[in-house]
Amino acid sequence: MLDQLKDQPADKILSLMAAFRADPRPEKIDLGVGVYKDAEGRTPVMRAVREAEKRIWDGETTKTYTALAGDPAFADALVPLILGPSVPRAQVAAVATPGGTGAVRQGFELIRMMSPGATVWVPEPTWPNHLSILRHLGMTVRGYRYFDEATLAVDADGMLADLGGVQAGDAVLLHGCCHNPTGADPDPATWSKVADLLRSRGALPFIDLAYLGFGDSLELDAAATRMIAGSGECLIAASCSKNFGIYRERTGLLMAVAGDEATAKVAQGNLAHLNRQNFSFPPDHGARIVSTILGDEGLRADWEAELEEIRTGMLTLREGLAAELRRLTNSDRFDFLTRHKGMFSRLGASPEQVEAMRRDHGIYMVGDSRINVAGLNARTMPILAQAMVAAGL
Ligand code: LMR
């Protein structure tokens, strides 16, 4: 029977990781997968994570199962971090999931349970795995305009015009902050118009929040999510991979914000049921790290400080790259780099230009010209700038 299987299409981001590893050139530069790297190219274990792990190791007396929704302390710590005072806690159903991707997958499945014929609207472009999971689930997908290739900013008019076509019972995927792959986020006025539009059409917002704290601050990056959650029902898939740097621990949370407590209770039961069907109990170690950090004043302050160092470090790289390109080209056409948020920027290069930068300079970025800003450092930043100019950008 196994001979009935066909090769699956390669994941663009993961195959880029493999191609980078296989390149023997020592001067190669990895701007591919969305993993934070410091100036030495390392992805460090954050200080507070290390300390929390020590405390867990000292204090943990059992490895028995937690609950289908995960240890309640995890949701109780993460929900307020994300939603602040925007929604009463009792109106939020939440379950731990294997990473943000697990939350995304379960969110799509919940949409299918609630609204079997739903169309899921996704921004064009979006994280390729969103599309791949939706395809795998056999769900109907439609793109909405999001990114203006000319200005390399959000196409707010196009977005609102396309979302005007959503139907009651559809779901609309939104990136809560630090849009992946473009780095372009809507401004607050556009966010409010999107929220009003979706409410008026009876569509469900589904927010993917994978980079909280990488854009402007923990608070500001949560603002759009809070505004939407405060305005009615929505789903939120949160990842702790990036902001806690615990990628391999697979730590995510799926939240369903309901209009009242009774509905939230039923949603909670359904989310736990979905966990049981897909993998039973969610991973616990990363979730325990997060609740340990957020529940301890000192660890939390240290985590926030280190996250801020990471955020401002990426900002400095963005500004440095834009300044270098201003100097090299005598123009401000690359200043969009400083307006993009978080880890990624789409440069607006053609596939041929992306290929030329890889071939001639050993610079690896995703084929749509998405760079991971954190892959740069003070030494490699001018190399990228020169390669961009040499490639004719
Ligand atoms: C990315 O977009 O590079 C990250 O979210 C990692 C991944 O799994 O694709």
Boltz pocket constraint, residues with backbone or C-beta under 6 A from the ligand:
constraints:
  - pocket:
      binder: B
      contacts: [[A, 13], [A, 14], [A, 32], [A, 33], [A, 34], [A, 35], [A, 127], [A, 129], [A, 180]]
      max_distance: 6.0
